Amino acid sequence: MKLLSVNVSLPKEVPYNGKTMRTGIFKEPVQGRVMLRELNLDGDGQADLVGHGGIYKAVHTYTIENYDYWKRELKRDDFTYGQFGENFTVEGMLEDKVHVGDVFRIGTALVEVTQPRVPCFKLAMKMEMPAFLKLFMSSERVGFYFRVLEEGQVGAGDVLKRVKVGPEQMTVREMFHLLYFAKEKREGARKALRIPAMSPGWRGSFEEIVGKAPKGSAEGVDCCSGR
């Protein structure tokens, strides 16, 4: 598993549907090493701090194998690192190979997988494809978020070494499928709730499924790339 590119962007205003929207989804690769802090990478930021960002979504990660998939599906060859709004473009970290709760050493930082990524309209805007969200969700190739357990420097070329496997060994894909395409499976939700690393928003959604919380009480499963 390898870090191919570190991508950042501060929020900026862009035109969209006749209006001006502020977003940080237009990530660009960084040269050299970058400091990864509790909330984000140096030089990175989120436009909507209510719905996005926070310690459980410090870094959005997407694997290059998914790039190859979308190149084939969309018949496009214009992708560059950061295309899907991710901070880390990696290799060898497909959603069915990474578990929520896995801990990785990367550079001098230590990170933990907290949840799958859920997209919103900003990704479709960036892809210039209004229908892309439906394709993205149904593919279950969504990527995931890291929480920063130890701050440190990271850079392209770093190896991601898995130092701990998440309890329950529930993959990112399994968790995503469970919440969006198999909500009737309460045992799966109970399994997910046994993962301490899972973000509060996802935890609330699974608690609602198993009846531990009243409907609408969850913080919600955050959309977008956290940007």
Phi, psi and omega in degrees: 000132190218144175273116182270326183203142171254126187236132182222164173192135170279153181302142176217163181268132179226150177284141179204120179052043176080004180235175175251128182239142179259127184206155176245020186282347183274073183286145177230145182298146178251139176270144178080195184264149185231144178278124176262118183250179187302323185259334179184182176277149173303132180090001180247158179195165179244142180279322182251097183278355176276312183269342187228172178079191182099171187294332182277353180225047182290325185221122173268133186237135181219138188265147184296335177298328176289326173304313182298320178299312183290329175300318179290313184295319185264353182055051180234150178226025185254015183284142172232161180306136185092004185304324185258019177080014185274151174277319179248119166264121188238176177231136175082025184229054176296156185298336179267008178243349182245136181255147171292125185104349174298142177244134182234142168265127178221121188058231176258010180258159175234127186230159183225136179285129185246332183186161170289163175271141175241122185278164171224191188299338182295327178291317178298321177298313182295323179282350183058041181218098182305330183269005188292328183301318180296317178296318182296314180296314184292334179288335185060020174260073193254345185080189185202172181250150171251142164260143181268113178273325176223124178292152180180178180267140179227160178195159178306136182102344179295144174271138173264113181257119179284117182255351178204135176266134182300143176299145183078345179048045177272118182288163176302316180297318180298317180293317179298313180299319182300316184282325187259339185229001181211047184296341182286348184273087184292329180296323176296321178295320178297322178297316180299323182291349177272007180259104183299331185286344185300140183295155181301323180297313178292323178300315179299322179294319179288326175298322178296320181298318182274002175084017180272349180221143179296150182304132178089000183274342183293153177293339178103150178271108188299142180265175172072185179271019182080020186239000000 
